[in-house]
Amino acid sequence: QLRLVESGGGLVQPGGSLRLSCAASDFTLDALDVYAVGWFRQAPGKGPEGVSCIKMSDARTYYTDSVLGRFTISRDNAANTVYLQMNSLKPEDTGFYFCHSRRLATSQGLCSMPPVPRRGQGTQVTVSS
């Protein structure tokens, strides 16, 4: 399994931007490119939702409909990091964002099965004026 550490959340006004980072370490015998890595979020009172996921080997991506055209996921294999650039943020984007990986998954497959975040994992994003 990958150890993932998130950073980059914060408070931003509607229409603003944030970039989240998900750094991977503690690889098993597998190389990073056998994994899909994704960003998920959980709003207060709601279950976790797959926001965007990427297949590390070929960079195929998946986005949930509500963020299409506003969010961009990318990977830097040399830095073992996945980024989520979030533009034109809306109050409904507010939530606890966390990343997760799954070995041999597709990007859509990973995003369609949001996990429960681990204690101490993730970063808060608040969009408010």
Salt bridges, closest charged atoms under 4 A:
ASP30 OD2 - ARG103 NE 2.27
GLU49 OE1 - ARG41 NE 2.86
ASP58 OD2 - ARG60 NE 3.63
ASP93 OD1 - ARG41 NH1 3.01
ASP93 OD2 - ARG70 NH1 2.76
